[in-house]
Amino acid sequence: MSGLPARSWDRVRALLPAPADFAAMARNPRRDLLAGLTVAIVALPLALGFGVSSGLGAEAGLATAVVAGALAALFGGSHLQVSGPTGAMTVVLVPIVAEYGPGGVLTVGLMAGVLLIALALLKAGQYMRYIPAPVVEGFTLGIACVIGLQQVPHALGIATPEGDKVLVVTWRAVEEFARTPNWTAAALALAVAAVMLFGARWWPTVPFSIVGVVAATLAAQLFHLEAAPPIGDLPSGLPAPSLAFLDPSALGSLLAPAVAVAALAALESLLSATVADGMTVGQKHDPDKELFGQGIANLAAPLFGGVPATAAIARTAVNVRSGAGSRLAALTHAAVLAVIVFAAAPLVSKIPLAALAGVLLATAIRMVEVGALRAMVRATRSDAVVLVLTAVATLALDLVYAVIIGLAVAGTLALRAVAGQARMDQVGFEADLPGEHSEEEHTLLSQHIVAYRIDGPVFFAGAHRFLLELTEVPDVKVVILRMSRITTMDATGALVLKDAVEKLNRRGIAVLTSGIRPGQRRALESVGALDLLRLDGREYATTPEAIAGARAHLHRAGLLPAAPVTALVTEEAP
């Protein structure tokens, strides 16, 4: 076996479940089983609702919760994560269903699984930590708005109008409701949402989503509420795995949606795992294993008719609060849902769509953490701008574009802030040189030599300010650049510095430097600036040596009488 395959196999083996993962499942199985049962009760109406909202039906949501939930729990990088269909993923899937149909969604899920596994092999999980908090909060706010708006047609008892923009679809549904109002469906949706929101405030341990759905279903059956249509027939079991949906000729056109789905799955899963870590002591997820687990889950779910899956923050939080300590809880959640699929499909099929819409409306409202939003908006103006832009882009465009826009704006504002920290100040020598110097020496220095101390980063975002300041230096004979306090320098900064030195030299002004750090030399050398500064020996280690060199230069030019310079060559920091 060659070296490369061996290393590749080692990388794959590092992503597979370790013996310690299974050993943890035997520590407190009773607690994990109870936690898994609790999560399954919470997850059932969400799985049904998100399946319906995606356009593939309630059975697709259940299949995703069972298959993806089990595989992600087994292969993922978190002991506490619960995966399945989510509102954020549903937001992305709706336009894909509208354009490519159900088969396109299943193909996209399959391709996203491959991409997630590739990301895991490339160790990309570690980079998700660099997403700024305002982007995450704006993203969450936008998703909550989209999920809520998506439920409006079912909540109003209206067939979902045509359209791929949620705002347009919602407006058309409201117009249709105004023409032919369906107060029965609206009342059921609002009642279920109210039960969830107000009930959770008084009894947070009770799964009010199930309570509300069961009550709405009983009401619809007892009072024959035909204006509140049910989910409809469900298969009593999972379908046999199949690739019949796969159309190889469509893979090229589906690549962009698959990238979007994979990016969202990675983002939401790693954010959820981070939240789970923060809710516990001693738990820490492996981001690359988590991507691998989500990849395996998304490879398998489409084979059984399931939609693309991701980790679910709300269900993961319920799992942690219920006392889960290992993967057994998430596996139990999937197993309980599988039993429901096989044993209770006729009962589940009678749940009114309006009741599921109420569950998702309440879920959307609970996703918005007002305190976190208020704190983020008050932090800085830049944070507020990033949060609002990300939320608006999520609502008006799509989730992946929203994250890209949020990251771009956050990065631009951050660069602007960093560039603003860079300064170039003209400094006097009295405070910088040790020892005492005669008044005549200071007078000569102030007449012929000016020194600038550059502080902070010199890079593309702000380097041109230095070019303007340096080239507008007053009529002097020598400029000394003190560079020991430059924190970083890129090629743009080095080019700007070289340009400034050349312009000053053309004016007959000699440029001397002191304190160039090793980290700056590579950038300066790459653009030829270092050779320019070394010309005639104009680079010095310390500022006193640079001053001595400046005086010697003026003396050679006949602009300064001979004077002893040894007093100026003293040991000091650059």
N, C-alpha and C positions, 0 to 999 in steps of 0.2 A: 504494500500500500504506500503510495507517495505521501509526501508531507502535507500537501494541501487537503486531500480527502480526509486524512487523519485529523487535521485541525478542524475541518468542517464537521466531522462526526462528533468531535469533542464539544463543539458549539451546540449541536443539536441535543446531545446527551445532557448538557447543562440546562437545557430548557424543559426537559422531561421531569415528571414528578419524582421527588426524592423519597427515600424510605421514611424520612422524618415527617413528611407530609401525611403519610398514612398512619404513622405512629400517633400523631396528634389526634386522629379521629377516635382513638380508643381511650382517651383520657377521661372524658366525661360524656359518653354517648347519650345519656338520658337528657342532659341539658341541650345538646345539639339537636336531638330529635324533636324536642318541644319547640325550639327556636325555628327549625325548618317547617314544622306544622303551622306555626304562627305566620311565617312569611308566605307560605302557600295560600293561606286564607286571604292575606292582603293582596297577593299577586294575581289571584284568579280574575277578579273583575278588571284589573289593569291589563292583563294579557288579552282578555276578550276585547276590551275597549280599544287597545292599540292595534289589535288585529283588524278590527272593523275599520278604524280610522285609516289604516294603511291602504285599504282598498282590496285586500286579499281575503278578508273575512275573519270571523272569530276563530275558526279552526287553525288558521295560519298563526295567530297569536299564541294559541295553546301549544301547537307543535314547536314553536320557537322557545317558549318557556320550558318545555320538557327537554327537548334535545340540546339546545344551546345552553340552557341552565345547568344540565348535568355535565356536559363536556367542559364548559368554562370553569365550573367548580373543580373538576378533576385536574385539568391541565393549567389553570390560571396561576398567577403569581401572588394571589391573596388568599388567606385562609377564610376570610369573612365575606368575600364578594358574592353577590347574587346577580345573575345575568338573565336577560330575556328581552322581549320587545320593550322599547321605551318611547316616550313621547318625542324626544329629540330625533331619534331615527325615523319615526313616523313622518315627521316634518319633511325629511329628505326624500322619503319613499313616495309620497303622494304624487309629485310631478313625474317621477320615474314610471309609476303605474299608468299615469295619464298618457305618457308618450310611448312607452314600450310594452305595456300590458303586464299581467302577472308573471309570464315567463321571463320578461326582462328583469323584473325585480329579483327572481330567484337566481338568474345568471349573475346579476350584480352582486348578490350576497356571496356567491361562490368565488367570484373574482376578488371581492374584498377580503375573503378569508385567506387567499393566496398572498395578497399584499400585506396583510397583517403578519403572517408568518415570516415574510421577507423582512419586514421592519424589525421583528424580533431577532432574526439572524444577524441583522446589521447593527444590533444593540441601539436602536433608536429610542427606546423607552426613556432613557435618561434625559433626553432633551425636552420632554414635555414639562419638566419643572420650570422651564424658562418662560412659560406663558404667564403674562402679568395678571394679577388679581382683577383689575377692572375689565379685562377682556372676558374673563370667566364669568364675572357677575353680569356684564352686559349680555353675554351669550345666554346665560340662564334666564335672564329677564325676557329676552326676545323669544326664547323657546316657550316659556310659559305663556306669553301672549299668543303665539302661533297655535299651541295646543288648545288653548281656550277658544280661539276663533274657529278652529277646525270642528269643534263640537257643536257649534251653533245650529247647523242644519238638522242633526239628529235631535238636539235638545228642543227644537221647534217643531219636530215631526215633519220635516220637509225632506224630500229626496235631494241628495247632494247635487247642487247645480254644476254645470260644466265649468271648467276653468282650472288653471294650474297655479293661480295666485290666491293665497288664502284670503286676502282682503276683498278681492273681487267675488270669490265664492260666498263669503260671509254676507256681503252686501246683497247679492242676488237672493240668498236664502231669506234675509230679512224682508226684502221686497215681496217675495212669494208668501211669507207668513202674514204680511200686512194685507195681502189680497184674500188669503184663505187661512185665517188663524186656526191653529191647533192647540187649544189651551190645555188639553189633556197631557200631551207630550211635554209641553213647557212646564206644567205643574209637577210632573214626575221628576224631570231633570232638576228643577230647582229644589224639590223636596229632598232628593238624594244628596245633592251638594250641601244643602243646609244641615242635614243629619251628620254628614262627615265633618263639616267645619265646626259646628257648635258642639257636637258630641265629643270630638277629639279634645276640645278645650276643657271639658269637665271630666272625661274618663279617657285619658290618652292611651290606656292599655287595651281598650276595646276596639276590635276591627270594624269600625262603623261603615266601611265601604261594603262589607258583606251584609251588615244589618240593613243598610239602605237598599241594596240591590234585592235582597230577599223580600223586604217589605213591599217594594215597588212591583216585584214579580207577583206576589200574592194578590196585591190590589188589582193588577191587570187581569189576573185569572178570575178572581171572585166577582169583579164588576164588569167583566167582558169589555175591557177598554180597547176596542178595535182601533182607536185613533193612536194607540201606542204600539206600533208593530214590534214583534219580538226579533231576536237574532235569527231564528230560522233553524232548520235541520243541521245538526252537526254529526260528523262521522263518529261512530263509537269505537274509536281507536286511531292510532297513527297510520298513515298510509305506508305502503312498502317503499323503501328508498328507490328513487328513480332519477335518471338524468334526461328524461324525455323532454324536459323544458329547454335543454341546452341547444342553442343554434350557433354553431361556430362562426357563421358569416356575420353575426351581430356583435361579436366580441369587440371589434374595433370601435364601433359606435358606443358601446357600453363602458369603455375604459374610463372616461371622465366621470360618469356617475359612480363607478366602482371606487375610484380614487377618493371621491367625496365621502362615500359610505365608510371606507376604511379609515379615513382621517377622522371622521366623527366617532367611529367605534373606538379608535385609539384614544382620542381626547377624552371622551366621556368615561371610558373604563379606567383610565389612569387617574382622572380626577376623583372618581368614586373610590378607588383604592386608597388615595391619599386621605379622603374624608374618613374612611374606615380606620386607617392608622391613627388619625387624630382623635378618634372616639375611644381608643383602647390604650392599654399600657403594654408594651413589649411586642406589639405586632408591627411588622414592617413588610410591605409587599415588594416583590421583585418585578420592576416594570417590564422587563423583556419577557419574563415568563407570562406576565399578564397579557401582553400582546400575542404571544404564542397561543395561549389558551383561547383568547377571543378569535384568533385565526382558525383554530381547529373547530370551534363552535360554529363559526360562520361557513366553514366548508361543509359541515354536516347538516345544518338546519335546512338549507334549500332542498336537500335530497328528500326530506319529509314534508315539503311544502311550507316550510317556515320562512319568515322574513329575516333580514339581517338583524343581528342581535348586538347588544352591548351591555355592559354592566349598568345596573339601575341604582342610582344613588338612594332613592327613597326606600327600596326594598333592602338594600344593603344596610341602611341605617336601622330599619326594623330588625334585621337579623342581629346586629350588634347589640341593640337595646334588649333583645330577648335573651341574651346570654350566650350566643354562639361563640365557640372557641376553636372550631376547626371546619374543614370543608364538608364534614358530614351534614351540617345544617343546610347548606345550599343544595347538596345532593338529595336530602330529604324533601326539600321544597319541590324539586323537580319530580321526585317519585310520587308525592301526594297529588301533584297536578296530573301526572300520568294516570293515576287511579281514577281521578275525576273524569278524565277524557274517556276512559274505558267503561266506567260504571254509571256516570251521571250525565252523559251527553243529552238524553231526552229532557232532563230537568233544566240543564243549562240553556238549551235551545229556546226556552220560553222567556228568558230574561228580556225585557223591553230595551230597545236601542237607546231610548231616552234615558233610562236608568244608567246605562254605561256612560252616556254623555255627561250625566250629572257627576259620576265618579271622576271623570277626566277633568271636568270643570273645576271641581274641588282640588284635584291634584295640581292643576295649573296654578291656582291661587296659592296653594301651600308651597309651591316652588319659590315664590317671591319672598325673600327675606328682607323686609323693610329696613331693619336695623343695619344689615350689612350694606344695603344700597345707600342708605343715608350716610353711613361712615365713609364709604368710598367717594361719594360726591363731595363730601366736606373735606376730604384729605387734601387734594390739590386740584387746581383747575384742569390740569392735564388728565388726571384720573377721571374727572367728571366727563371730559370730552370723549375719552376713549370708551367709557362705559356707555354713554348715550349713542355714539356712532355704531358701536357693536350691536346694541339692542335694535336700533333702527335698521341696520343692514340685515340682521337676522329676520326681521319682520318683512322687509321689502324685497330682499334678494333671496339668498339661501344661507344655510348655516356655515358651510365651508368658506364661502366668500366673506361672510361676516367675520369669521375668525381671522382670515387673511387681512381684511381691512383693519380690524382691531389691532392686530400685531404690527401692521405697517404704520399706523398712526402712533401707537405706543412707542415703537422703535424710533420714529422720527422725532417725537417729543423728547424722548430720552436722550437722543443724540444732541438735540438742541440744548438740553439742560447741561449735558456734559461739556459741550463746546463752550457754553457760557462760563464754565468754571476756569477756562484757560485765560491767562492774563500775561501781558508783557508790560513791565513797569520800568521806567527809567530810574536808576538807582544812583545814589551818591556813594562815594568811596569811604567817607568818614566812618560810617557805621559798619562797613564791610571789611575793612582792613585792620589787622591788629597793629599795635605800635603807634607811635606818634609821627606825623609828617608835617613838614613846615608849611606855612601858609602859602609860600610860593609854589610848592609842589601841587597843592590843591587848586590853586589858581590856574596853573598850566594844564592840569588835568581837565578842569571844567571848561577851559577855553578850547581845547583841541580833541578831547576824548569824551564819548558818551557811552554809557553802559546800560544794557537792557537785561533784566532778569526775566526769563520765560518760565512761567509756572503752569502746571497742568498738562492736558493732552494737546498735542499738535497733530491733528488729523483732518480728514476731508471735510468734516462738518464745520470747522471754524478756522482752518489754517489761513484762509485768504485775508482775514483781518490783520494777521501779522504782516503779510505782504504790503498792505496799504500803510500800516504804521511804520514799518521799517523803511520803505522807500520815500516816505515823507519826512525822514529825519532831518533836523536843521543842518545848517552849514558847518559840519565838523570834518575832521580829517580821519578819525578812527572811531569805529563802532565795535564795542566788545559785547558779544552775546554770551550770557551766562546760562548754560543749558543743563545744569545739574538737577534742576527741579522739574524738568519735563518728565511726565509720568509715562507717556506713550507717544510714539511717532509712527505714522504710516507713510506710504510712498507719496501720497498727495502732500502731506506736511513737509516731507523732505524736498519735493519739487518746488513747493512754494518758497521754502527757505533758500534753495539754490537760486531761484529766480530773483529773490530779493538781494542776495549777495552779488549777483552779476550786475544788477541795476545800480547798486551802490558803488561797485568797482568802476562802472562806466562814468560815474560822477567824480571819480578820483578819491573815493572814501575807502580806506582799508577796513576789512571786516576780520576781526579776531574772535576766536571762540575759546571757552573754558568749560571744563567739566562734562564733556560729552560722555555719556554712559555707554557701556557695551551694547545694551539693547537698542540704542539709537543708531549705532554704527552701520548695522546691516541695511536699514532703510536709506541712510545717507549715502552709503557706498553704492547701492543699487541704482541710484539716479545720477551718480557722478558728483554729488555735492561734497562728499568727503575729500575727493581729489582737489576740488576747488578751494576748500578750506585749508588743505595742507600746503597749497601753493605758497611759496616763500615762507613756509614754516609758521602759519598763522593759527595753528591749533595748539592749545595749551591745556595742561592738566588742571591748573588752579587759576583763580582770578588774579592773585598777585603776579603770577608769571605772565599772564596776558597783559597786565598793565605795564610791566617792565618791557614786554615786547612792543607795546604801543609807543612807549617813550623812545625806544630804540628806533622804531620806524620813523617817528617824527624827527629824530635827530639826523638820521640818514638823509631825510628829505630836506634838511636845512630849515625846518620849521621850529626846532627846539634846540637850545644850546645844550652842549654836553653836560650831563649831570650824573652823579652816581645813582645807580638803580638798585644796588644790592639791598637797600633797606626795604624795597618793595617786594623782594622775592622771599616771602616767608611762608611757613607751613600753615595752611588753613583749609577748610572745606571748600570745594569748588564754588 
